[in-house]
Amino acid sequence: MKLDWSPEIERAIYKDWAKYYSRRRRENYAMHYYDKAFTLAPEDFMTLYYRSQCHRKIGKTNAALADCKKAQKIVQRSLPENYPINLEICDAIYELNQFENFKAEVHNNTRLFSSNKSKSFEDRLIVVDGNIEDTLGDGLSPFILENEKLINHMREVINDEMKVDERPLWKILKEQDKCDILSVPEIEEKLLSPREMARKRRAFNLCNQVYLDRSWADVVFLKNLRTNPTVLMEQCKNSDTFLGTLTVKQYEVIKRFLKMMHARSPMYFMRYKKYTNKALLDKFREALLNRVQYQTRRNMNSVLRTIRRLRTEQNLTKLSKYVEDVMGEYVVLKTNRIMPWKFEFLNEVYNTLALALAEQYHIPTNFRENDKNALLNLLHLDTDKLKDIPEFVFGDRSTYQSAIILDSGMTRSRRQILRLENRMTFARYSIEKCYLLHQIASIHLESNHYDECYFIARKAIEETKNCNSIIWSFLSTILIAKANASLNKSERVKEDLKWALQIAKTLDSNDLTEFVEMCISCNEPNICSKASSLPVSKRGSRASSLPSGFQVKI
């Protein structure tokens, strides 16, 4: 309701309401009424003073400092100095982590004021001297000596970022052998290794634990809450935007206060204060690393026992999933200091998995060579799976519904391939690359992407030459044979099986040799049926094109 009050009374009412909401920690309403009060009286420096305090409560220190300086300019027209405003300016500069400027400002104010007013500035001077001592004191030298290489690297990175190249964009890109025809240059995504991402998560949690004690779990919860689909539901039109803005805003406030605390008492000083004796610290770290190493060894022995048990049970689905989980989420994060036998462990795991995959290729007891789909059954291919691309009919609802079902399966396979490709980027050993390429090719085969399967399996065979892994070469060759058999390319299947037979003989495995020979014999009727289905003229031309010594029975 608009009442016929004077601007002075209305401004006092707005200020009272703003103070009330500020005490209730509802800063948005408080800022709204402070703005209305300042609009009615632009020369009221106390309104700016109170609004500055409200800004500081929510971590907007730059806005608080701007309001204080405006208030100071208004005050200087009538009074030489004002104690509360000067004190507020000093506190704002301190919260901006500008300790040198804060110390200079406090020294100036100690000369302006006397008695109790001067005592407040002297107390702040003691605090800032302690902060500077913590930052540049005895804890800094050990930190610089320990991280000298990293500090030099970061200095070079900062210097490169500060350099401004005034040349045209096309000249810069020409020197870098890049294309300059795009209006918006493509930004390359920087991929972080799994170990680097784990290190960042650990450093984030450690910082929160040092400065927030037991409340660090709440900060992690708030961080994850910003992208939680249960909280930010698109169906809730009114609350979705409000909750998204609220969580982001509150997390930013916490981050600002954490930076303030870190600037006043850095992490390296907290560590130095906790462990002043370096010899004792090194002894403690060595003991901790040894405990972690021993526990890791026990875990690895347990993993090997589980893998061997699953191989004995011939549970290939569970075995493949278990190996992927262990190697992709646990072993990849271990350093050579924690796991000095890492290469030997990788060889043991991947070779055991390869042997388990190879053991599935055997001749069944009731197998009939003359069956129609004998080769497909022998290679464990699903004969009922549709090979043709579904025909999409415009306006047919069932067509689009089946497309949605297929697309969900394709999305799952894409996620799996993307995960394996990310691991491939940071894989160091060739045998691990062989495993990853084989898994990618298998997923392509299950998704009926036969050309991609053929291409990736070829890359896996080339990679096996670097580690001399014959078993993975055999498995990749069988994948190529499966892809060609699914496409009913009998001639190519014959060539692939001949190469697989040579590899099986190199492995000196009678079971694999018999299996491949049986596959070759099952594939021969397919070749003969194709030849018999050709016209007589084509058969004669095909027979004449064969080398001497070959006879074709028609």
C-alpha positions in Angstrom: 0.0 0.0 0.0 1.3 3.4 -1.0 1.0 5.9 1.9 1.4 9.6 1.8 4.7 9.6 3.7 7.6 11.9 3.3 10.7 10.5 1.6 12.7 10.5 4.9 10.1 8.4 6.7 9.8 6.0 3.7 13.6 5.7 3.5 13.8 4.9 7.2 11.1 2.2 6.8 13.0 0.5 3.9 16.2 0.6 6.0 14.5 -1.0 8.9 13.0 -3.8 6.7 16.5 -4.3 5.1 18.1 -4.7 8.5 15.4 -7.1 9.6 15.9 -9.4 6.5 19.7 -9.1 6.9 19.5 -10.4 10.5 17.3 -13.2 9.2 20.0 -14.0 6.6 17.7 -13.3 3.7 20.1 -11.1 1.8 18.2 -10.9 -1.4 15.3 -9.1 0.2 17.7 -7.0 2.3 19.6 -5.9 -0.9 16.2 -5.0 -2.5 15.2 -2.6 0.3 18.6 -1.1 0.6 18.5 -0.3 -3.1 15.1 1.3 -2.7 16.3 3.3 0.3 19.4 4.5 -1.6 17.2 5.5 -4.6 15.2 7.9 -2.4 18.4 9.4 -0.8 21.5 9.0 -3.0 23.5 11.1 -0.5 22.8 8.8 2.5 26.2 7.2 3.2 24.9 5.0 6.0 22.7 3.2 3.6 25.8 2.4 1.5 27.6 1.3 4.7 24.9 -1.2 5.7 24.6 -2.4 2.1 28.4 -3.0 2.1 28.0 -5.2 5.2 25.3 -7.2 3.5 27.5 -7.7 0.5 30.3 -9.0 2.7 27.9 -11.6 4.3 27.3 -13.3 0.9 31.0 -13.1 -0.2 30.6 -10.2 -2.7 33.6 -8.3 -1.4 34.2 -6.3 -4.5 30.7 -4.8 -4.4 31.2 -4.1 -0.7 34.4 -2.2 -1.3 32.8 -0.2 -4.0 29.9 0.8 -1.7 32.4 1.8 1.1 34.4 4.0 -1.3 31.2 5.7 -2.5 30.2 6.4 1.1 33.7 7.7 1.9 33.5 10.2 -0.9 30.1 11.4 0.3 31.4 11.7 3.9 34.5 13.7 2.9 32.4 16.6 1.7 31.2 17.3 5.2 33.6 15.4 7.6 37.3 14.8 7.3 37.0 11.1 8.2 34.4 8.6 9.5 35.5 5.7 11.7 32.9 3.0 10.8 33.4 3.5 7.0 37.2 3.5 7.2 37.0 0.3 9.3 34.7 -1.3 6.7 37.0 -0.4 3.9 39.9 -2.0 5.7 37.9 -5.2 6.3 36.8 -5.4 2.6 40.4 -5.1 1.4 41.4 -7.8 3.9 38.7 -10.1 2.6 40.0 -9.6 -0.9 43.3 -11.1 0.3 45.2 -7.9 -0.5 47.3 -8.0 2.6 49.9 -5.4 1.5 47.2 -2.9 0.7 45.4 -3.7 3.9 48.5 -3.1 6.0 49.1 0.2 4.3 45.5 1.3 4.8 45.5 0.3 8.5 48.7 2.2 9.1 47.2 5.3 7.6 44.1 5.0 9.8 46.1 4.5 13.0 47.5 8.0 12.4 44.0 9.5 11.8 42.3 8.1 14.9 43.2 7.9 18.6 42.3 6.0 21.8 39.8 3.2 21.3 39.3 3.8 17.6 43.0 3.5 17.0 43.0 0.3 19.1 40.7 -1.5 16.5 43.1 -0.8 13.7 46.1 -1.9 15.8 44.4 -5.2 16.5 43.9 -5.7 12.8 47.5 -4.8 12.2 48.5 -7.7 14.5 46.3 -10.1 12.5 47.7 -9.1 9.1 51.2 -9.4 10.4 50.4 -12.9 11.5 48.9 -13.8 8.1 52.0 -12.5 6.2 54.2 -14.4 8.6 52.3 -17.6 7.9 52.4 -17.1 4.2 56.1 -16.1 3.8 57.5 -17.7 7.0 59.3 -21.0 7.6 56.8 -23.2 5.9 57.4 -21.6 2.5 61.0 -22.7 1.9 60.3 -26.5 2.2 57.3 -26.1 0.0 59.3 -24.4 -2.8 62.1 -26.9 -2.6 59.7 -29.8 -2.8 57.7 -28.4 -5.7 60.4 -26.4 -7.6 59.7 -28.0 -11.0 56.0 -27.5 -10.7 56.4 -23.9 -9.7 58.7 -23.2 -12.7 56.2 -24.9 -15.0 53.3 -22.9 -13.7 55.3 -19.7 -14.0 56.0 -20.5 -17.7 52.3 -21.2 -18.3 51.2 -18.0 -16.7 53.7 -16.0 -18.7 52.5 -17.6 -21.9 48.9 -16.8 -21.1 49.8 -13.2 -20.3 51.5 -12.6 -23.7 49.2 -10.9 -26.2 49.8 -11.8 -29.9 48.7 -8.8 -31.9 49.0 -10.6 -35.3 45.9 -11.6 -37.3 44.4 -14.9 -36.4 45.2 -16.4 -39.8 48.9 -15.8 -39.4 48.9 -17.4 -35.9 47.0 -20.4 -37.2 49.2 -20.7 -40.3 52.3 -21.1 -38.2 50.5 -23.8 -36.2 49.5 -25.6 -39.4 45.8 -25.2 -38.5 42.8 -24.3 -40.6 41.6 -20.7 -40.4 38.4 -20.8 -42.5 36.1 -21.4 -39.5 34.4 -18.3 -38.1 34.5 -19.8 -34.6 37.8 -21.8 -34.0 37.2 -25.2 -32.5 38.4 -25.5 -28.9 40.3 -28.7 -28.3 39.1 -30.5 -25.1 41.9 -31.3 -22.7 41.7 -34.8 -21.5 42.9 -35.7 -18.1 44.2 -39.1 -17.2 42.3 -41.1 -14.6 45.1 -40.7 -12.2 45.1 -36.9 -12.6 41.4 -36.8 -12.0 41.7 -38.9 -8.9 44.5 -36.6 -7.6 42.3 -33.5 -8.2 39.4 -35.1 -6.3 41.7 -36.1 -3.4 43.2 -32.6 -3.3 39.8 -31.0 -3.2 38.6 -33.2 -0.4 41.8 -32.6 1.5 41.5 -28.9 1.3 37.9 -29.0 2.6 39.0 -31.4 5.4 41.8 -29.0 6.6 39.7 -25.8 6.6 36.1 -27.1 7.3 36.9 -30.1 9.5 33.8 -32.4 9.6 31.7 -30.1 7.4 33.8 -31.1 4.3 31.2 -33.8 3.4 28.5 -31.2 3.2 30.6 -29.2 0.7 31.0 -32.3 -1.5 27.2 -32.9 -1.2 26.5 -29.4 -2.2 28.9 -29.7 -5.2 27.1 -32.8 -6.5 23.7 -31.2 -5.8 24.2 -28.7 -8.6 23.8 -31.4 -11.2 21.6 -33.8 -9.3 18.6 -34.8 -11.6 16.5 -35.6 -8.6 16.7 -32.0 -7.4 16.7 -30.3 -10.7 13.7 -31.9 -12.4 12.7 -30.5 -15.7 9.0 -31.3 -15.0 9.0 -28.9 -12.0 8.9 -25.7 -14.0 8.8 -23.3 -11.0 11.4 -24.9 -8.7 13.9 -26.1 -11.3 15.4 -22.7 -12.2 15.2 -21.4 -8.6 16.9 -24.5 -7.1 19.6 -24.5 -9.8 20.4 -20.8 -9.2 20.4 -21.3 -5.4 22.7 -24.3 -5.3 25.2 -22.6 -7.7 25.1 -19.4 -5.8 25.7 -21.0 -2.4 28.5 -23.1 -3.7 30.2 -20.1 -5.1 29.9 -18.4 -1.7 31.6 -21.3 0.0 34.4 -21.4 -2.6 35.1 -17.7 -1.9 35.4 -18.2 1.8 37.6 -21.2 1.3 39.9 -19.0 -0.9 40.0 -16.4 1.9 41.0 -19.0 4.5 43.6 -20.5 2.2 45.1 -17.1 1.5 45.3 -16.3 5.3 46.8 -19.6 6.3 48.0 -21.6 3.2 48.0 -25.4 3.0 51.8 -25.7 3.1 51.9 -23.7 6.3 49.2 -26.0 7.9 51.3 -29.0 6.9 54.5 -27.5 8.2 52.8 -26.5 11.5 51.5 -30.1 11.9 54.9 -31.7 11.1 57.7 -29.4 12.1 60.2 -32.2 12.2 61.0 -33.2 8.6 62.7 -36.4 9.5 59.6 -37.5 11.4 57.4 -36.5 8.5 59.4 -38.5 6.0 59.3 -41.5 8.4 55.5 -41.2 8.7 55.1 -40.9 4.9 57.3 -44.0 4.3 55.3 -46.0 6.8 52.1 -45.0 5.2 53.2 -45.8 1.7 54.4 -49.2 2.9 51.1 -50.0 4.5 49.3 -49.0 1.3 51.7 -51.1 -0.8 51.1 -54.2 1.4 47.4 -53.7 1.3 47.5 -53.3 -2.5 49.5 -56.5 -2.9 46.9 -58.4 -0.8 44.1 -56.9 -3.0 45.9 -58.0 -6.2 46.3 -61.5 -4.9 42.6 -61.6 -4.2 41.8 -60.3 -7.7 44.0 -63.0 -9.3 42.3 -65.7 -7.3 38.8 -64.4 -8.3 39.9 -64.2 -12.0 41.2 -67.8 -12.0 38.0 -69.0 -10.3 35.8 -67.3 -12.9 37.9 -68.8 -15.6 37.5 -72.3 -14.1 33.7 -71.7 -13.9 33.8 -70.6 -17.6 31.7 -67.5 -16.7 33.0 -65.3 -19.5 30.4 -62.5 -19.0 31.1 -62.0 -15.3 34.9 -62.5 -15.9 35.0 -59.7 -18.6 33.0 -57.3 -16.5 35.1 -58.0 -13.4 38.4 -57.5 -15.3 37.0 -54.2 -16.8 36.0 -52.9 -13.4 39.3 -53.8 -11.7 41.6 -52.6 -14.4 39.6 -49.5 -15.4 38.8 -48.2 -11.9 41.3 -49.6 -9.4 44.6 -50.6 -11.0 44.8 -47.6 -13.4 45.0 -45.3 -10.4 48.0 -47.1 -8.8 51.5 -45.6 -9.3 54.7 -47.5 -9.7 55.6 -46.6 -6.1 52.5 -48.3 -4.7 52.5 -51.1 -7.3 56.0 -51.8 -8.5 54.9 -55.1 -10.1 52.2 -53.4 -12.2 53.5 -54.7 -15.6 53.6 -58.3 -14.4 50.1 -58.0 -12.9 48.7 -56.6 -16.2 50.3 -59.4 -18.2 48.9 -62.0 -15.8 45.3 -60.6 -15.9 45.1 -60.0 -19.6 46.7 -63.3 -20.5 44.3 -65.2 -18.2 41.4 -63.4 -19.8 42.7 -64.2 -23.3 43.0 -67.9 -22.4 39.5 -67.9 -21.0 38.2 -66.3 -24.2 40.1 -68.8 -26.3 38.7 -71.8 -24.3 35.2 -71.0 -25.5 36.2 -72.0 -29.1 35.9 -75.7 -29.0 33.9 -78.3 -30.9 30.6 -79.2 -29.1 29.9 -82.9 -28.3 26.7 -83.1 -30.5 27.9 -80.9 -33.3 26.8 -81.7 -36.8 29.0 -80.5 -39.6 26.3 -80.7 -42.3 23.8 -78.4 -40.5 22.7 -75.2 -42.4 24.3 -72.8 -39.9 27.1 -75.0 -38.7 29.8 -72.3 -39.1 27.7 -69.6 -37.3 26.9 -72.0 -34.4 30.6 -73.0 -34.2 31.7 -69.3 -34.0 29.0 -68.6 -31.3 27.1 -66.2 -33.6 23.4 -65.6 -33.1 21.6 -66.9 -36.2 18.3 -65.3 -35.3 19.7 -61.8 -35.2 18.6 -59.5 -38.0 21.5 -58.5 -40.3 19.6 -56.1 -42.5 19.1 -52.4 -41.7 15.5 -51.7 -40.8 13.5 -49.9 -43.4 12.0 -46.6 -42.1 8.6 -45.7 -43.4 7.5 -42.1 -43.1 4.4 -41.9 -41.0 4.6 -45.4 -39.6 4.6 -45.1 -35.8 5.9 -48.6 -35.2 8.9 -47.9 -37.3 9.9 -45.0 -35.0 9.2 -46.9 -31.8 11.5 -49.7 -32.9 14.1 -47.1 -33.8 13.9 -45.7 -30.3 14.5 -49.2 -28.8 17.5 -49.7 -31.2 18.9 -46.3 -30.4 18.9 -47.0 -26.6 21.0 -50.1 -27.2 23.3 -48.2 -29.6 23.7 -45.4 -26.9 24.8 -48.0 -24.4 27.3 -49.4 -26.8 28.6 -45.9 -27.6 29.1 -45.3 -23.9 31.1 -48.5 -23.6 33.2 -47.7 -26.6 33.8 -44.1 -25.4 35.0 -45.4 -22.0 37.4 -47.9 -23.7 38.7 -45.2 -26.1 39.4 -42.9 -23.2 41.4 -45.7 -21.5 43.2 -46.3 -24.8 44.5 -42.7 -24.8 46.4 -43.2 -21.5 47.3 -46.9 -22.0 51.1 -47.4 -21.7 51.6 -51.1 -22.4 50.9 -52.8 -25.7 49.1 -55.8 -24.1 46.6 -53.5 -22.5 46.1 -51.8 -25.9 45.5 -55.2 -27.5 42.8 -55.9 -24.9 41.1 -52.6 -25.3 41.1 -52.8 -29.1 39.7 -56.4 -28.9 36.9 -55.2 -26.6 36.0 -52.3 -28.9 35.9 -54.6 -31.9 33.7 -57.0 -30.0 31.2 -54.3 -29.1 31.1 -53.2 -32.8 30.4 -56.9 -33.8 27.6 -57.1 -31.3 26.1 -53.8 -32.7 26.3 -55.2 -36.3 29.0 -52.6 -37.2 31.1 -55.1 -39.2 33.3 -52.7 -41.1 34.3 -50.9 -37.8 34.9 -54.3 -36.2 37.1 -55.4 -39.1 39.1 -52.1 -38.9 39.6 -52.2 -35.1 40.5 -55.9 -35.1 43.2 -55.2 -37.7 44.6 -52.5 -35.5 44.7 -55.0 -32.6 46.6 -57.5 -34.7 49.2 -54.8 -35.6 49.5 -53.9 -31.9 50.1 -57.6 -30.9 53.4 -57.4 -32.9 54.7 -54.9 -30.3 54.2 -57.2 -27.4 54.5 -60.6 -29.2 51.1 -61.7 -27.9 50.0 -64.6 -30.1 46.9 -65.4 -28.1 45.4 -61.9 -28.6 46.3 -62.1 -32.3 44.3 -65.3 -32.6 41.3 -63.8 -30.8 41.4 -60.7 -33.1 41.6 -62.9 -36.2 38.6 -64.9 -35.1 36.7 -61.6 -34.6 37.5 -60.7 -38.3 36.3 -64.1 -39.3 33.1 -63.6 -37.3 32.4 -60.3 -39.0 32.9 -61.8 -42.5 30.8 -64.8 -41.6 28.0 -62.5 -40.5 28.1 -60.9 -43.9 28.2 -64.3 -45.6 31.6 -63.6 -47.2 32.8 -67.1 -47.5 36.0 -66.4 -49.4 37.2 -63.9 -46.9 36.2 -66.3 -44.0 38.4 -68.9 -45.7 41.4 -66.6 -45.8 40.9 -65.5 -42.1 40.6 -69.1 -41.0 43.7 -70.1 -42.7 45.6 -67.4 -40.9 44.0 -68.4 -37.6 45.1 -72.0 -38.3 48.7 -70.9 -38.6 48.4 -68.9 -35.3 46.8 -71.9 -33.6 49.7 -74.1 -34.7 52.1 -71.5 -33.4 50.3 -71.7 -30.0 50.7 -75.5 -30.1 47.1 -75.9 -29.0 45.4 -79.1 -30.3 42.0 -77.9 -29.3 42.3 -74.6 -31.2 43.8 -76.3 -34.2 40.9 -78.8 -34.4 38.4 -76.0 -33.9 39.8 -73.9 -36.8 40.0 -77.0 -39.0 36.4 -77.8 -38.3 35.5 -74.1 -39.1 37.3 -74.5 -42.5 35.5 -77.7 -43.3 32.1 -76.1 -42.4 32.9 -73.1 -44.6 33.7 -75.2 -47.7 30.0 -76.1 -48.4 29.2 -72.3 -48.4 31.9 -71.7 -51.0 30.7 -74.6 -53.2 27.0 -73.5 -52.9 28.0 -69.9 -54.0 30.0 -71.3 -57.0 27.1 -73.5 -58.0 24.6 -70.7 -57.8 26.6 -68.7 -60.4 25.6 -68.8 -64.1 27.5 -71.1 -66.5 29.4 -68.3 -68.2 30.5 -66.8 -64.9 31.6 -70.2 -63.7 33.8 -70.8 -66.7 35.3 -67.3 -66.5 35.9 -67.8 -62.7 37.5 -71.2 -63.3 39.7 -69.8 -66.1 41.0 -67.1 -63.8 42.3 -69.6 -61.2 46.0 -70.5 -61.1 47.2 -73.7 -62.8 46.8 -76.8 -60.6 43.4 -75.8 -59.3 40.3 -77.7 -60.4 36.7 -76.7 -59.8 34.0 -79.3 -59.9 30.7 -78.1 -61.3 
